[in-house]
Amino acid sequence: PAFNVGDKVYLLNSDGSRDGPYLIASVPSTGNYTLCLETGASVRNGDEIKNKSNSTRIEMFTAPSSNGLELPSQEDRTTWPTYENVTNAFGRVIRMGRRGDCVYIHYSGHGTRGTPSSEFSNRSTGDLALVLFSGGKDSGIRYLWGSRLAFSIKAMVDKGLVVTLVLDCCFSATVYRRDDPNVRFHQFDPKIDSMYPLESFRREVDPGDSDQPDRDTSMLPNWLINPDGYAIVVACGPHEIAIERRFNGGPKRGALSYFLLKTLENHDGPELAHRDIYDQVCALFRENQLRHHPILYGNKSQGFFGYASPWSNSTIPILARGDGRLELQAGLAHGISDGDQFALWPLGSVRRDAGSSCDRVCDILEHLARYNVVRELTNNVEGDPFRESFKAQIINRTWKHFDPGILIETKQDETLKFNLELEVENKGTNDLYVYVYNLGPYKQIQNILRGTYEVVTAVNRSAPLKPVFRKKVKTTIPPGMLEKGYRHCEDIIKIFVTSQPTSFDILELSKIGSESSKKKLTIRAGNGDTSCSSDWCALNFYIRTSLQ
């Protein structure tokens, strides 16, 4: 790309880190850019950034929007979004990419879903797929199944690439009976699926294969192979409808694509972590009164183009109300009560380096206090109608069922893909939102769902979704504890169930004493209606994992 004088740029190092920011000081006719600091001090010649900019590779596959799935015969098929073109592009990225390279994949189109077909399929949503063109003479369609997509992303992540995937499409089965051209969903056709029986990746990718030595409890959705290496932003939940609409009198666009671009234009995109961008996009959805809610999976601390900021923090979004009030998007379920007081600090002033021994002791005490607050968070009220609207339990491999609050004994077995299964059944008439956290032996609080939430649809919904959420869980004793002679460890699997989508990012904690334990900040997210839940429940499952 071409640069102009005054543009802010960064230099990407071979290890994936970056230097900067710098400013373009001059653009000689030879194309050798000269850089300077923001103070005007000279730095170095810009050959390096020129070479790096030339290494950027962009592949784009498009189809005319005017004809829907009808492709004109004169269209150059090398630019079609066909199954072969897309998967070949994935292959080129895998072959050519080098450790530290950033990969951005954006899909704006139709999605679909098939029936669950493997033990790791989500029984309440089915198997999800992107709708691509087959590339044949009949200009038909072909499904790119989530497991095939996961296979490609796993290969990228295993090679050390940092991947961002945006899916601006709809997988909602609630639109099976809708005739709305603005809905980004295509009804599943088993005849189309049967035309490609040799798709070996569709049902065989094992989400339990990831090697995650620092995580003693894991729960990976069937699309997530190793969430630490990439992030996925999806336009809506499996029960919602993602639509196209006209913005500011322009052509129809997917709402996620439009507001994502707007967020990146209005903020320093590469400077923001995915969770910050996600909060801004969600605020724009609320401001424009869109009824679907984007979902973020994977590494929320990863920068948008792979550059993770060391000061990335979980945030409490703040909405500016029309009457001038500021409204925190958090409440009782997040440990905030009536009468709580807050201190306001200028942005960035809470950052501090490691201080004295006294500071470190205070940090540990603060960490333990926050951990205990989350562990004790509950609102179980006998006879509460919301609590009666669902049933949550854990099932072991002998099909024994455990209710919350009961100690569950399990044995560590490395040969097993999982040793427990979490099940939440919706018995009510409203959709429920489930959040799953592990409170581990190092006093860490981790989102083991590795997504914003999972939806459990209502029992009276006409769409073919089951009102049950099931996820397989594998618990292990951390290697560090084994090295010290421990033969068992205890975890708490804490689930939150809410009646409206929200975020519990501010509850997360790294391992006690780790450098990444930092104070949490708040950000102003925009204007609009609140999405905080009025009904919620928190439950604890106590698990002791022992050696055989």
Buried (B, 14 or more C-beta within 10 A) or exposed (E): EEBEEEBBBBBBEEEBEBBBBBBBBEBEEEEEBBBBEEEEEEBBEBEBBBEBBEEEEEEEBEBEEEEEEEBEEEBEBEEBBBBBBBBEBBEEBBEEBEEBBBBEBBBBBBBBBBEBEBEBBBEBBBBBBBBBBBBBEEBBBBBBBBBBBBBBBBBBBBBEBBBBBBBBBBBBBBBEEEEEEEBBBBEBBEEBBEBEEEBEBBBEBBBBEBEBEEBBBBBBBBBBBBBBBBBBBBBBBBBBBBBBEEBEEEEEBBBBBBBBEBBBEEBEBBBBBBBBBBBBBBBBBBBBEBEBBBBBBBBBBBBBBBBBBEEBBBBBBBBBEEEEEEBBBBBBBBBBEEEEEEEEEEEEEBEEEEEEEEEEEEBBEEBEEBBEEBBEBBEEEEEEEBBEBBBBBBBBEEEEEBEBEEEBEBBBBEEEEBBBBBBBBBEBEBBBBBBBBBBBBBBBBBBBBBBBBBBBBBBEBEBEBBBBBBBBBBBBBBEBBBEEEBEBBBBBBBBBBBBBBBBBBBBBBBBBEEEEBBEBBBBBBBBBEBBBBEBBBBBBBBBEBBEE
